[in-house]
Amino acid sequence: MISPCWLQYTVCVCLAGFYGRPWSMEQRKVLFQWMQRWGLNTYLYGPKDDLKHRLLWREVYSPEEAAQLRPLVEEAASRDLQFVYALSPGQDIVFSSPCDVGLLKRKLKQVVADFGCKAFAILFDDIDHSLCQADKEAFSSFAHAQVSVANEIFRFLGEPPIFLFCPTEYCNSLCSPSLAKSPYLNTVGEDLLPGITVIWTGNKVISRELSVASVMEVQAVLQRPPLVWDNLHANDYDSRRVFLGPFKGRPPGLRAHLRGLLLNPNCEFEANYISLHTLGTWHRLSAKPGQVQEHVFSDSCKDSMFVDIFNTVQSSDFGGEVQQVTYCPEEALLLALKDWMQEMSKPLQPACSVPLEGAGGGGSLVCTRPSHSSAEGMTTTGLFDILFLTPAGVLLTKDSRPTVVPAWGSAQHEEPEAESGSSSPLTGVRRLSAPSAEVKIPKDKGQGEQELVVAPRSEDRGLRLNVPHGEMEGEEGEREVQDTPAGKELPLVRTQSQEKGKGGGAAVGRAPLSEEEVKLLVGLYYLPHEHGPPAQRLLQDLAWLKAHSHCVSANGKKGEPQKVEEWRLRAGRFQQDCDRIARLHGSVVNCTNRAVLYDLYPYVWDLRNTVLVTKAFVSWLGCRTNASVDLLGVESEPWVFKGGLSGEFQMLLPTGTNNDLFSHPPPLFPSSRLYNIRPYQTKDKVELYRICRQLHLKTQSSPDGHQPHPDLMGDRWLGACFALCPEYSFVLEDERGLCGCALGALDIRAFLKRSEATWLPTMREKHPRGPGAASHPAAQEALQYFHSEHPDYPDSLLYHFPSVLRLEALPEVLDTSVTRSLVTSLLSALKANGSQGVFCEVLPTDRSRLEFFTKLGFLEIFRCEAVTREEVVLGRLL
């Protein structure tokens, strides 16, 4: 039934009109529940990526498609919601073609006959203003063509009470030459039938505020009250932003001047709870005194909290007259947060919505094809592929073959079977085979629990489950690896299950987000023109630390002790706030509601990575480096750069303009492990040397029993940088200790001269060359390096790429995004001190490392013909 107040007062509605993956039918039904609960009464169906809504608008729905859409219309009707069907034919319609107009009528006739729709919208937004030759001959203007078709369709449908028209000039900024003087809008206002409602977005496509005065100006041009299509929470224009803040910037007085208000939501379904909740509150409280109806208040709003928060003034009950009502976005947010906390405590699953009992450790069930439920409510196996995902990235398929999926790879592309001696990504170490082990998967069988025992098979491809020696027997989880017999493989990889009970954050079970975490989440992803308090403080601290970095800079004058102390205090507070975001990332991964995880994780993951780099850079500034303030970024308004808070952090870094360093797809398998990136300290040397020894020496000892000097590999790959330029060394650590490092030199030519003069002579004495000095190939190469002359790099390379970097990371770091952040931290330090380009050397057989650097924007420059090893030189400009 169409609401009788449509032509008099604002009717708050929700629409699905964004660009992006359309919501599932189940999600839309949940949306209808929310709308009914919060007093929202109309839903517009118009997803831009529904092919038959826009691109294939001429085609009618197939019986299968109709069977999906019809229940949605019926569900809306059962909840007293008005279902508005929208169509966007503007991209290629020939307005003067009877055939095209006939196809449009046929499509809408099907919607009426098969679905029972009684409300419609025809959208001409985001299209070219030009007309084809036939239309130029038939119509005097673009506006006349659109109005002609809209009027004809309106009459064809019997002049329905709700018929919406979206013009091509749908906001002030798109009007030519202005709103009042726009020939297009004046034609629409004069010639469009009065029963048709015109859609408007405000002063801009995304309007920060909507004033009564601006709406009245639009009303004068259109000769009717507009209906606002509100893009306040739409995020389809920026893949790095999501908006969790309240409905804001729309005074309740707008009601008297609007036909309606549509809220265009976030693309991610679960991200819209607060926006719709607060929209419902605005709708209820913006009613005129004496016109608030009992039905617009849900039971959840009839409690004392509603009265206390919103200061509704003296009414014997909610059905009586409300004398005075005030809407406060911040207080509405508190009310929404209270309900959202309860919603997020539910163990909902994305897509198939199948809760998993007994999964533990944050595992989740993902159906790769639509599922069918059995009588017990569990998904029936055999009809689709089931993947059980643990936080460590262990992939258990229905054929019971466990595989750890590396985060640098892709689930869609199976890696070729590793041969003996093949290199592991990022490290150059050969991939290791696993000892035989069983994996037990709990299966819910109603009353009891049955364990499915899965044994690894030798023919499995990809990275194996490597169990460190001693850990399966429950020994203390020290990072120092126990001795193994000669010739045995070093255990380099810790798996998720091995960390349980050892203090590792990655092994914790699922839990709802705490109130403070939810508030932090909302504050970090607030509104398009406004950050929440946590984000504001982070940006203010970072800007202040940037502006006053000269106080702690080595090349500046000695700062006042008070200023230095203030800088370090604010840097400490900033780093603590960054740590809160890192912990929030882990909590989101382990949250009870898996639907919330899969919708919000890409955004939290992206911010976590940017924060890792930013925190490392601030720590580096505090080490009295030579950073130049002028190279730290550019000033900007908070909403100028894409990416939201992540984008603004990025623009305050020296490498901020290098988008390829920050824009990457999230991993397929989220991990809650906590990571930190910081400048190198002298105390790190012993552990980093041990890691380097593990990475480059596959066996503990050589076949002949001779062991090389324990520092040999560390001195070869790390020592010179630690000794000569430690300020360009960063380390990666997790909850259990160090797990990687990135190091470099600002000027490789000067670095090599200093190395030749001081470092190499010392190493030649420490590691003498002689018969039997080393039998391991890696050790032999290290000795050869120390006792050989090193040719200079050509000027053609160093002119553009004067700096060098090297990366070492344990293969257990499955989330390659943190390794990218580690490299980006080093690149930021190099650029801050004037580097214009950096290069690295990679073996041509190390395909994984080549792919890693290529995705970071490195390109192959040339092969080192003068060097003993045939390495590929990759470089990128900064």
N, C-alpha and C positions, 0 to 999 in steps of 0.2 A: 504494500500500500504506500502510495506517495505521501510524504509528509505534507500536511496542509500549511505548515509554516514556511515552505520553501520560498514563496514570493515575498515574505514579510521579513524574515529574520535569517541570520546565518545558520546554515546547516553544516556542521563539521563533518568532514568525510576524510577517508584515507584513499589514496590512489596508488596503483602500481603502474607508474608511467615512466620508470627510469630506464636508462640504457644499462644492460647487463643481463646476467643469467636470470631468467624468470623464476619466481618462487614456485615451489611445488604446490599441488592442490591441497595437500595436507597442511602445509604452512598457511595457506590462505584460510583454511577452516579454523585454524588456531587464531588467526588474525580476527576473524569474525567473532570469536568468543571474547577476545579483548575488546573489540569495538562495542559489543553489546554491554559488556561490563562497565565500560567507561562513558556510555551515553553517546557514542559516535554512531551516526545513522546511515551513512551512504558510502559505498565502495565503488571506485571507478576502475575498471579493468582495461588497462592499455599498456602492457609491457612492450617497450620498443623492440625488444629482441624476440618477440613472438612473431614469427615470419608472416602469419596470416593476419596480424594486426597492422603491419606496415609494409614490408617488402612484397608479400604475396597477398595483398588485401583483396584482390579480385577473386581469389579462390575460396570456395565455401569449405566448411569444415567436413572432414571425413567422418564416417560413423564412429570410428574409434576416438577421434578428437572430440566429437560432440558428446560422447559418453563420458569424457572427462570433464568437460565444461558444464554440462547440464547439472550435475550434482552440486557444483559450486554455486550456481544461480539459485538452486533450491535451498541450499544451506543458508545463503544470505536471506532468502525470504523467510525461512523458519526462525530467524533471529530478528525479524522486523528491520532488516537492512535493505536499503535501496541499492540495487546492482545496476551500475551504469556501464554499458558496453561502449567502448571507444574504438574508433577506426581512424587510421592515418593514411589517407590515399594521396597525399600531396606531392610525394616525390616524383610520381610519373603519370598522374591522372591527366587525361586530355579533357578539360572542362567542357568543351563544346562537342564532345563525342557522345552520341546517344548510347553507343555500346558501353563505354566506361561508366556512364551514369546508370545504365541498366544493370551492369555488374555490381555496382555499389548497392543498388536497391535489392538485387538478389541476395547479396551477402547479409544485409540487414533484415530482409524478410526471413531468412533462415534463423537468425538470432531471435526474432520474435516468435516464429512458429515452433522451433525446436527447443528453445531455451526459456521462452516466456519472458524475455526482457521487455521492460516498459520505459527505460530511460537510456538515453544515447548521447554520444559525444562524437563530433567530427573534428579532427585535429589537423591544422595546417602549420604546425610549428616546425622550426628547424629545416626549412626547405628554401630553395632558390626562388627569387622573385620573378624570374623570367617566364614568359609564356611561349609556347610553341607557335608556329606560324598560323595554324588553324585557329587557335584561341585568340591570337592577335586580331584576326579578321572578325571574330564573333563577339569579342568583348572590348570595351573601351579601356579597361585597366585590369590589373591583377586582382584587385579587390572585388571588382564587379564579377569576375569569373568565380571566385570563391563564394561570394554571397549568393550568386545564382544557383549554384549546386546545393549549398546549405539550405536555402529556402525550398528548393524542390524536394529535397530529402525530408525536410521537416513536414511538408504537406503530405508526402507519400506515407509517412509513418502516422498520420492522423493528428499532427500537432501535439505530441506528447508533452505533459507538464514539465518534464525535465529533458531539455535538449541543449547541449553545450557546444559552443563554437570556439575553437582556439585560433586566434589570428596569427599571422606570421610575425607581425609586430605586436608582441605580447608583453612588452615592458617599455618603460621610458627610454632606456638606452638604445633600444632598437628602432625607435620612431624616427622617421626622416621627414622633414628636418627637425621636428619637435613633436611632442604629444599634441599640442593644440593645433598645430599647422600640418599634421600628417594627412595627406590626401587619402592614404589607405584607410586609416582609422575613421576619418570622417565619412568615407563611403560606407564602411561597415556600420557605423552608427546610424546613418540615414536609411540604408536600403535593407539591412538585415531585419527580418520579421521580429516584431516586439516580443514574441513568445520565446525567442532564442536567447540564451544567456551567453555572454562573452567572457572568456577566461582571461585573467590578467595576473602577472607575477609581481608587479610593483615597480619601483624605480629601476631595478636591475633584474637580471635573471635570478640571482640569489640576493634578495633584499635583506639588509640588516634590520631595517625597521619599516613598518607600514603605518603611515599616519592617516588620520581622518581627512586632512586637507588634500593629500595626494590622491586618495580614493575618490573624493568629490570631484577633483579635476578630471579624472578618468571617466567618471559617471557623466560629466557634462559632454564629453566628446562622444562617448558610446551611446548616449541617450538612454541609459539603463544602468542600474547598479551592476558592477562586475562581480564575477566569482573569482576569488583569489586562488590561483594555483601556487601554493607556497613551497618553494624549494629550499627552505631553511635547513632541512636535514638531509637533502639529497646529496649523495656522494659519488654519483656515477661519473663525474668529471675529473676525479682524482683518486687513483688507485691506492694512495697511501693515507687517505683520510677517512675517518668514520666519525659520526656525530652522535654523542650520547647525552648531550645537554638537554635542558628543558625547552619547551615552546616559549619563545621570548620575543619581545620587540613588536608585539601586536596588541595595542591597547583594546580593552573590552568595548570601547566606544565604536569600534569598527562595525560591530554587529548591525547597526541601523543603516549602514551604507553598502552592505554586501548582499548578494544573492546566496553566497555560500563560501566555504573555504575548504580547499583540498590540500592535504599535506602529502607532499612527495617524499617518500621515506628513503632511508639507507638501502642500498642494494642487499645488504646482509639482513636477513629477516630478524634474527635475535637482537640486532642492534637497535631495534625500533621500540622497545618496550617503554623506555622513559619518554621518548618524544610523543608517542600516542597517549600514554597515561597523562602527561601534563597537558596535551591538547584537549583531552576530555575534561580535565579540571578547568581549563580556560573556557571551554564551551559552556559548562554548567554555570560558572561564575560570571560570565559575560552577559547573561540574560538580563533583560530589563526588570526592574523591581515590579513584582506583581505578575511576572510572566514565566516564572520558573515552575516547571511541571514536575510532579512527583517522579515520573518515569525516567527523568534524566539523571537521577542519582542512584548509583548502585549501592548495594548494602555496605560495601567497604568504605563508602564515603559518608555513611550515616553515623559514624562514631564520634566520640569526643575529640579525636585528633583532627577531624575535618573542621570542627567548630573552632578549636583552639588555633589551628594554623591559619585559617583563612578569614577569621574575624567576621563571620557572618553575623549580622545583627538581628537580634530578637525576633525569633519566630517560634511559635509554639511547637511546630514540627516542620519537617522539610517540605511538606505539601502546602504550607502556608506562604504568605507573602514575605519575601526577603527585602528588608528595607535598604540595606547597603551591603555590597559585596565587593571585595577587593581581591585581585589576583596578583600574587607575588611569585615570579618564576622560581626563585630560590626555595621558597617554602613548598611550592608544588613539587619541586625536585625531591625534597625530603620525603614527601608522601609517596612519590613514585619509587624511591630507593627502598623504602620499607617493603613494598610489594615485590619489587624485583629481587630482593634478597631471598624471599620465599620461593620465587620462581626458579632462581638459579640453584636452589638446594635440591631440585628434582633431577634424578639421574636420566635425563633425556638424551637420546642419541640423535645425531644428524641423519638426514635422508630417510632411512628405514625406521628410525625411532625405536630401536631394539635395545632395551637396557641389558647390560651384561653383569651377571652376578658372578662373583668369585674371580673376576679377571685380575684384580690386584695390580698395583704398580702403575695404574693409569692406562691399562690396556683398553682397547676399544674395538668394537665389532663394526666392520665396514662392509656393506653389501655392494658389490660392483654392478649388480643388475637388480631391478625391482624384485622384492621378495614377496613370498606368500607365507602367511602365518599359520601355524598349526593350532590344534585345539588348546594346547597348553600356553599359547601366546608366544612361543619361541619360533624363530624363523626356521622354516623347513630346509634342511640341507639337500643338496643334489639339484636344486633348481637354479642355483646361481653360485658364483664363486665367493667364498668367504675369506676374508683376510683378518687375522688377529694381529693387532699392532701393539707392541709394547713400547714404552717410552724410549727404550734404548734403540729402537729401530729394528727389533727382531720381527721378521715377517714369517708367519706360519700360514701356509696355504692349505687348501682342503686336501691336497695329496700328502700332507704331513711332512713337509720338507722345510726345516727352519733355515732361514737365511738372514744375515744382518745386511740390511740395505744401506750402503754408504750414502751419506747426505750429499756427496759431490756428484752422485750418479742420478739416475732416474728410474723409477719403477717401470717405465714404459720401454726402456732400452736395457735389455739384459746384457751384462758385461761378458765378453768372451772368457772362456775358461782359462784360468790363470795357469801358465806354465811355470815350472820350477825356475825361479829366478826372475819372474815378472815383477815389476815395480808397483809398490802401493802408492796411491795418490798422495802428493804433498811431501812425501818423505824420502822416496827413492829406495826404501827397504823392500825386500821381496815379501810377497803375501805369504802368510803362514797358514799351515794346515792346523786343524783343531784336533785335540784329543777326543776320543769317543765320549759322548755324553748324551744323556737323555733329557728331554724337555717335557715337562708335564703341564698340560693345559686343563684347567678345571672346566668341566662341562656341567651345566645346570640340568639336572634330571628330575626336577620337581621336588621330591622330598629329600633326596640325598644328593651327594656330589660324587661324580665319577671322573677320574683322571684319565685323560688320553695321553699315553706315553708315546713320544715321538723320538726316534733315534736319527741323528744326522747321517746322511748318506754321502759316501765319498764322491759321488758324481755331482753333488750340489755345486752350483756356480756362485760366484760372488765371494765376498769376504766371509770367512768362517767365524764360528764362535770360538775364540781363543780363551782358554781358562788359565789364568795365572797359576803357577805352581804354588801349592799350599793353600790357596784360597778356598778350594772346594772342601778342604778338611776343616775350615772354620778358623784358620790362623788369623792373626792380626793383619789388618789391611794396610800394611806399610807399602809405600810406593817402591822401596828398594826391592828388587826381584831376587828371590833366592837362587843360589847356585844350582845349575843344572849340569848333568853329565856332559862331557866333551862331545861336541857334534850335535847336541840337541838344540832345538830352536828356542830362541828367547821368547817368552810370553809377553807380548806387547799390549794386548787388548784386554781391558776390563769390560765385562758385560754387565747389564743392568742388575741381573739377579745376584751377582757376586758382591754388589755394594750394599745389599740390604743389611741393616743393623750396624753399619759402619759410619754413620753420620752423613752419608751422601744424600743430598737433597733429591737426587734423581730417583730414589727408590721409594719415596713416600707414596702412600695410597691417595685415593681421591678424597677431596673435602670441598665443601662450599667455600667460595671466596668470603673473607671476613668483611665486616662493614667498612673498615678503613681501606681495604683493598678495592672495594667497589667504588668508594668515594674517590680514591686515587685514579682508578680507571676512567671514571666520568670526567674528572678534572683534567686528565691528559687528552681526552677526546671530547671536547665540549661543543663548540659551535663554530661555524665557518669564519666568523668575524671576531671571535672572542675565545680566549683560552680560559680554562678553569684556574683556580688559585694555585694548585701544584705546578702546572705548566708555566704560569706567569712567574712564579718564584724561580724556577729553573732558568728561564730565559733572562730574567733580571740579573741573577747571579752570574750567568755566563757572560752577559754583556759587560758587567762590572769587572769581572776578572780579565776580560779581554782589554778593556780600556786602561786597566791599572797593572798590566803584566810587566810594565817597565820597572815596577818596584822590585821584582824578583829576577829580572833579566841580568845575565852576566855581562852584557855589553852596555848596560845602562849605568847611570850613576847610582851609588849606593842609596837605597831608599830609606826614608824615615822608619825607625823601628816600629812605630805605631802602624804605619801604612803596611809594612811587611807583615806584621802580626794580623792585621785585619784581612789582608789578602789571603793569608793561609787559613784563617778561620772560615772565611767565606768559601774558599776552595774545599775545605773539609766538609762544610754543610752541603755544598753542591755534590760532592762525591757520595755523601750519605743518601741524598735524594736519588742519585743515579743507582745506588744499590737497592733502593726501594723498588725502582722500576725493574731491576733484574729479578728481584724476588717475586714481584707481581707476575712477571713472565712465567716463572716456575709454577706459581699458584694457578694461573690460567690453564696451563698444561694439565695440571692435576685436578682441575675443578670437577665437581660432581656432574654438572650439566654439560654433556659433551656437545650439545648443539651450540651452546654459547662458545665453547672452545673453538669449534671449527669455523664459526663466523667471525670471531674477534682475534683469533690467534695470528693471522697474517699481519695485522696492524701492531699488536703488542710485540711480535717478533721483530718487525722492522724497526720499531722504536728502541727495543733492547739493543739491537746491533749498532744503531747510531749513537746511543748513549755509551756503549762500550768505547767507541772511538773518541767521543767527546770527553769522557772521563779520563781516558788515557792521555789525551792532549793537555787537559788542565794539569794533570799530574806532571807531565813533561815540562810545562811552563814553570811549575814550582821548583824544578831542579836547577834553577838559575842557568837556563840555556840562553842561546843567542837569538831567540825568536824576535822577529820584528812585528810590532803591533800593526803596521800598515798592511801586512799580508794576511791578517787573520779573518778577513771577510768583509762584507759590506753591510751597511745599515739598511734596514727595510722595515716596512710595516708588517705586522704579524701575518697578514693574509696575502701578501704580494706573491710569495713563492709557493709553488705546489709542494705538497708533502706534509702540511700541518706542522706540528711540533717537530717531527723528524726533519722536515725540510728546513725549518728555521735553525735547528741545531747544525744541520749540514752547511747552511750558508754562512755560519759563523766560524767554520773550519777553513783552513787554508785550501783544502781540496774540495770545497763546497760546490764549485762549478763543475766538478767531474761527476756527473750523475751516474755514470756507469759503475762507479765505486760503491754506490749506495742502493741502486735499484736492482734487486734480484728477487726471483720468486721464492716463497718460503719453502722449507723442506716438507717432504711428504709425511715425515714422521716426527712430530714435535717432541722435543726433549726438554725436561725441566731442570737439567743440570745447570748449576750456576757457574758462570765464567767471569773472569776479570782480566783486563789488560792494563798493564802498568809499565813504567820505565824499568829497565834492568837495574838491579842492585848487585853489589859485589857478592853478597851472600848467595846469590842465585847460581853462581858459577859452577859449583860442585854438582848440583842437580842437573843443570843444563848439559854439562859434560857427560854425565851418566846417560841422559837421554840421547845425546849425539852418538855415544858409543853403542847404544842399543840399535839406533836407526841404521848405522853404517856397518856394524859387524853382526852378521846373521847368527853366528855361532859364538858360544862363550870362549872357545879356544880353537886353535888350529889343529888339524889332524896330527901334526908332529908334536903336539903338546906345548909348543912355544906360544906364549901370550904376549901381545904387543903392550907397550907402555899404556896404562889406563887413561892417560891424558892425550894420547896420540890423535884420536879422531876429534876430540874437542879442540885441541890446538889447531888442527888442520882447518876446521870449518867455522869455529867460533872465536878462537883465542885472539886473533889479530884485531877484530872489531871490539872485543871487550877491553883490550889493552890500549888501543889507539883512538877509538871513537865510541866510547860506551854511551854517549848521549844519544846515539842513534840505534839503540837496542831496546826492544820491547819484549815483554814476556807475557805468555798466556797461561793462566792458572784456573783450576776448578777447585771444588771443595777439598780435594785430596792433595793438591800441590801443583807444581808446574807441569805443563803438558805441551809446551811449544814456545818458540821465540821467533822474532823477525829482527834482523839486524842489517845495518847498511853503513855506507860511507857517503858523505856529502860530495866530496871531490875524489873520485877514484884515483886520479893521477897523483895527487898529493898523498893520498893514503898509501899507494904502492911504493912511493919514494920513502916514506917513513917506515913502512914495513921492511923494505930492503935494507934500510940503514940500522934498524934497531930490533925488529921482531924476528926476522928470519935468522940472523946470526945466533940469537938466543935459542931458537928452535933447533938449529943444526947441532948445537952442543947438547941440548936436552934429548934429542932423538938422533943419535949417531947412525950412520949408514954403514952396514957391513954384512958379511955373510950370516944368514940366519936371523937378521934383525927383524924380519917380518915375513910371514908366509901367506897371510890372508891378503887377498887382492886389494881390499880397501886400505889395509895398512900399508901395503907396498906402494899404492898410489899416494898416500899421505907422505911417506918418506921421500918419494920421488919429487913431490911438490916442494918440500923443504930444501932439498939439495940440488935443485935445478934453477936455471935462470928463467925469468918470466918476461916474455915480450910485452911491449906496451900495446895498449888498445889503440886502434887507429883514430886519428883526429876526427874523421867523418862520423864516428860513433859518439865520441865524447863531446862534440860540439853541441849536439842536441840532447844527449843523455849523459851528463857528467856524474851522476850518482849511481850507486849499485845497491842491490838488496839481496838478502838471502833469507829463506824461510825454512824452519825446522818445526815439525809438529808430529806428535804421536798419532798413529793411525786410529787410536780410539776416539779421537776428536771427530765424531761422525757428522756433527753439524758444521758444514764447511763455511757457514755464514760467519762464525766467530773467527775462523782463520782469515776470511776476507777482511773482517774488522781489524784483525791484528796487522795485516799488511797495510790497510788504509791508515792506521795510526802511525806507522812508520812513514808513509808517504806524506802525511800531514806535517810531521816534524821536518822532513826534508824540504818540503815546499816553503814552510815558514821561514827557513833560513836561506831561501833563495834558489833552490834547485828548480830547474825548468824541465828536467826529464830524468828518468831512472831506467836502468836495465837490469836484467838478471840472466843467468846462464842455466840452461836446462838440457839434460841429455835428450837426444831425439827419440830415444826408445821409451822415455818416461811420458807416455801419452796423457796420463791423468794430470800430471803437473802442467803439461803444456795446455791442456784444456782449462785448468784452473786459472792460469795467468791470462789466457786468451779472453776468458769471460770477465776479467778485471780490466780489459782494455789494452793489454799488451799485444804488440804485433812483432812478428819475426823480422829482425833487422838483417842479420847475416850469420853465417856459420864461422866459427873461430878456426880458420885454417891454420893459424900460426900456433895454436895451442895444442898440446899433446892429445887432449880428448876432444873429440868432435862434438862440441856442445853447440846448441842453438842459442843465439842471443835474442832475447825478447825485450822490447823497450816500449815505454809509453811516456807521452809528454804530460807534464803537470801544469 
